[in-house]
Amino acid sequence: MSINQDESSKIQSLLYDLESELYVLIKREHAEISDELSQMGSVVSDAIKTLVQSLNNLSGQLKEQNELVQKISSAVDDVESEKQQQAYHALSKMVTRNITDVVRSFQFEDIVQQLVSHCGSRSENLEQLFDRINQNVVDLKKADQGESEYILSVMKTDIAKISEDLKKENPVKQTSMIAGGTELF
């Protein structure tokens, strides 16, 4: 009877270890997915703010540029015309910068898609793990003492493998749409 109690105690210990590892894994994944969703929100929010600001700047700059073109075409002397042309070129550079910001902001869709894909992959890994654990628990109910230890060790291996797979780094480093803040493009 003592041997049966030892085996039973060993199985119980394995179950407690599994439960503990699974709990830690679920808590960690919940935090990771929450962080990635927050990152998505930040990137989208930042992109929208940049778009609004850049489009407002472009609107004002294009209006100013039109006024300068009219002044250049109606300028009487060369000095006044040269000043107006310099102002026009400076304004053209600002317009180009704002257009670049707008284009970069539109690229946020790619960043968000990568984040969504990464979160989806994490979620699928967890779902597969839970399906395997559920099947193992069904098998465990039907198993004898020797098979129980094997099934529990398989469960432990599954949790360890999925845990390692889930530790893969988020491919998106960008948290804002600031120029130079991207490693994707």
N, C-alpha and C positions, 0 to 999 in steps of 0.2 A: 504494500500500500504506500510505502514511503517513496518508492520510485514513481508511482503515479502522481503523488503530490508534488514531487520535484519537477516532473514534466509539466504538470498543470501550472505550477508556479513559474516555470520558464516561459510557457505560453502566455500567461497573464503579464509577465514582465515585458515580453515582446509586444503585446497589445498596447500596454501603457506607453512604451517607447514609440510605437507607430502613431498613436494618438497625439503624443507630444510633438513629434516631427511634423505631422500633418497640420496641427494647430499653428506651429511656427511658420510653415510654408504658406498657409492661407493668410495669416496676418501680414506676412511680408508681401505677398502678391497683391493683396488689397491695397496696401500702402503704395506699391509700385504703380498699379493701375490708376490709383487716385492721383499720384504725382504726374503721370503722363497725361491724364485728362486735364489737369490743371495747366500743364505745359501747352496743350492744344488751345485752351482758352486764352492763355496769354499771347500766343503767337497770332491767333485770329484777331484778338482785340488790338494788338499792336499794329497789325497789317491794316486794319480798318482805319485806325487813327492816322497812320502814315498816309493812306490813300486820301482821306478827307483833307488833311493838311496840304498834301502835295497838289491836289486838284484845286483847292482854294488859292494856293500860291500861284499855280499856273494861270488861273483865271485872271488874277490881278496883274501878273507879269505880261501876259499876252495883251491885255488892255494897254498897259504902259508901253509895250513894244509898238503897238499900232500908233499910239500918239507920237512916239519918237520917229517912226517912219514918216508920218505926216510932217513933222517939224523938219526932218532932214530934207525932204523933197521941197519944202517951201523956204529953206534957209537961204539968206541973202549973201552972206559972206562965208569964206572958207573956214575961218576960225570957229564960227558958230556951228557949221556943218561937221567939222572934225570932232568937236565936243559931243554933238548929238550922236555921231557914229560910234564914238567910244562908249557912250552910255548904252547904245543899242547892242554892242558886242558884249558888254558886261551883263546886260539883261538876258541876252541869248544864252550865255553860259549858265545863268541861274535857271532858265527854262529847261535847258538840257539836264541839269542836275535833278530838277523836279520830275522830269519825265523818267529818268533812271530810277528814282525812288518809287514812282508809280509802277513801273515794270517789275521791280523787285518785290513790291508789295503783292502784286498779282501772283507771284510765285509761291505765296503762302499755301496755296491749294496743294501743291506737291508735298510740302512739309507736313501739312495736316493729314494727307493721305498716308504718308509713311508712319506717322504716329498712330493713326487708326489701325493700320495693318499690324503694327507691332503690338498694340493692345489686343487686337483680335487674336493674334498668334498666342499670346500669353493666356488668354481666356480659353482658347481651344486646347492648349496643353493641360490646363486645369480640368477642363471637362473630360478629356481623355483619361486623366488620372482618376477622377472620381468614378468614371465608368469601370475602369479596371479594378479599383478598390471595391466597388459595389459587387462586381462579379466574383472577386476573391472572397468577399464576405459570404456570398451565397455558397461558394465552394467550401468555405470554412465550416459552415453549418452542417454540411454533409460529410466532412472529413473525419478520419480517425486521428488519434494523437500524433502519429508520425507524419501524416499528410498535413496536419495543422501547422506544424513547425515549418514545413516547406512552403506552404501558402503564405505564412506570415513573413518568411524571409523574402519571398517574391514581392510581397507588398512593400516591404522595407526598401528593396532594390528599386521598385517602380518610383517610390517617393523620392529616393535619392537622385535617380536619373532625371525625373521631371524638375526637381529642385535645381539641378545643375543647368538644365536647358533654360529654365526661367531666369537664371542669373545672367543670361546673355544681355549685353549692354544695349540700351536704347540707341538705335542708329541715328536718331536726330539729336544733335547737340544744340541746335538753335532754339533760343527762348524768346527772341525778338526779331524784328525785321531791320535792325540797324545794319548799315553797310559794313561789310567786313566781318559781320557776326555769323556768317554762314560757312559751313564746310561742305554743303551739298552741291553748290553750283560752281 
